[in-house]
Amino acid sequence: MATELKANQRNTTKRSYITQLRQKGNVPAVVYGSGTEPQSVAVTETEFIKVLKDQGLNGVISLNTDGKKQSVMVQEIQRDHLKNEVTHVDFIVVDLKKEIESDVPLTVTGESPGVKEGGVLQRILHTVTVKAKPNDFPDHIEVNAENLNIGDSFLVKDLPASSAYEIIDDVEEVVLTVTPPTVAETEDEDAEDAEEAEADAGGDAEGKAVDEEDKDNGGETKK
């Protein structure tokens, strides 16, 4: 069941009015989609964050704007990361009977044997695009790394399947990969190169000193 979020009609987009809204703990937002005219509204930031935690990023929200309810999903969130504030929200009106597309986050679970051996786990994808009816979107999709050895990759086609939704990314796209521990080897090689360079520099200095001594002796070596 969709969680209700109250909104108020916003009749102006003037900067001064938007500033006053934010100072009072409200967030300007826009509602559009599914054949409806775009509508400017405002929601309480604390209530929006509470609903977002309850429903997830792809959850269906019952947006109550001055008594008129619409089924919406969050399309975009703008944030001020310095102030840790939500500055704007885009809501898209959805038809609960029709499929739509949206990005779903990937969550890595399990410990890779390759990582235990010193390999490096690299995440290539953090989200995948999913096609589903609004109420069928998962909060996240798990990526199990338990079978990944050094050199192995986890592909989109390895993600768990579901009859409720369809993942529409390229099935051969890499999600995770475990690479060899090349960083440590590179550091060792750099250290060896530095030692060799230092040794060469010392040899050159010694040779130069011998040359200078020969010059002082008229180019002849004393017996």
Residue pairs with C-beta under 8 A, 6 or more apart in sequence:
2 55
2 59
2 60
2 61
2 62
2 71
3 51
3 54
3 55
3 59
3 61
3 62
4 61
4 62
4 63
4 64
4 69
5 43
5 47
5 48
5 51
5 61
5 62
5 63
5 64
6 43
6 44
6 47
6 64
6 65
7 29
7 31
7 41
7 42
7 43
7 63
7 64
7 65
7 66
8 26
8 41
8 42
8 43
8 65
8 66
9 39
9 40
9 41
9 65
9 66
10 17
10 21
10 28
10 40
10 41
10 42
11 40
13 28
13 40
18 28
21 27
21 28
21 42
22 28
22 85
22 87
25 44
25 45
25 46
26 42
26 43
26 44
26 45
27 42
27 43
27 44
27 45
27 48
27 86
27 87
27 88
27 89
28 40
28 41
28 42
28 87
28 88
28 89
29 40
29 41
29 42
29 43
29 88
29 89
29 90
29 91
30 38
30 39
30 40
30 41
30 88
30 89
30 90
30 91
31 38
31 39
31 41
31 63
31 65
31 70
31 72
31 91
31 92
31 93
32 38
32 39
32 90
32 91
32 92
32 93
33 72
33 75
33 92
33 93
33 94
34 92
34 93
34 94
34 95
36 70
36 93
39 65
41 63
41 65
41 91
43 89
45 85
45 86
48 86
48 89
49 86
51 61
52 59
52 74
55 61
56 139
57 74
57 105
57 139
58 73
58 74
58 102
58 104
58 137
58 138
58 139
59 73
59 137
59 139
60 71
60 72
60 73
60 94
60 96
60 134
60 135
61 71
61 72
61 73
61 74
61 91
62 69
62 70
62 71
62 72
63 69
63 70
63 71
63 72
63 91
70 93
71 93
71 94
71 95
71 96
71 134
72 91
72 92
72 93
72 94
73 91
73 92
73 94
73 100
73 102
73 134
74 89
74 90
74 91
74 92
75 90
75 91
75 92
76 88
76 89
76 90
77 86
77 88
77 89
77 90
78 86
78 87
78 88
78 89
79 85
79 86
79 87
80 87
94 100
94 134
95 134
96 133
96 134
96 135
97 133
98 133
99 131
99 132
99 133
100 131
100 132
100 133
100 134
101 129
101 130
101 131
101 168
102 129
102 130
102 132
102 137
103 127
103 128
103 129
103 130
104 127
104 128
104 129
104 130
104 137
104 138
104 139
104 140
104 141
105 126
105 127
105 139
105 140
105 141
106 125
106 126
106 127
106 128
106 140
106 141
106 142
106 143
106 159
106 175
107 140
107 141
107 142
107 143
108 121
108 123
108 142
108 143
108 145
108 176
109 142
109 143
109 144
109 145
109 146
110 144
110 145
110 146
111 145
111 146
112 119
112 121
112 145
112 146
112 148
112 149
112 178
113 146
113 147
113 148
113 149
114 121
114 148
114 149
114 150
114 151
114 152
114 178
115 121
115 145
115 148
115 178
117 149
117 150
118 150
118 181
118 184
119 149
119 150
119 178
119 179
119 180
119 181
120 178
120 179
120 180
120 181
120 183
121 145
121 148
121 176
121 177
121 178
122 176
122 177
122 178
122 179
123 175
123 176
124 173
124 174
124 175
124 176
124 177
125 156
125 169
125 173
125 174
125 175
128 141
128 156
128 159
128 167
128 169
128 175
129 167
129 168
129 169
130 137
130 138
130 141
130 165
130 166
130 167
130 168
131 165
131 166
131 167
131 168
132 164
132 165
132 166
136 164
136 165
137 165
138 162
138 164
138 165
141 159
141 160
141 167
142 160
143 154
143 159
143 175
143 176
144 154
145 154
145 176
145 178
148 154
148 176
148 177
148 178
149 178
150 178
150 179
150 180
151 178
151 179
151 180
152 177
152 178
153 174
153 175
153 176
153 177
153 178
154 174
154 175
154 176
154 177
155 171
155 172
155 173
155 174
155 175
156 167
156 169
156 170
156 171
156 172
156 173
156 175
157 171
157 172
158 175
159 167
159 175
214 220
214 221
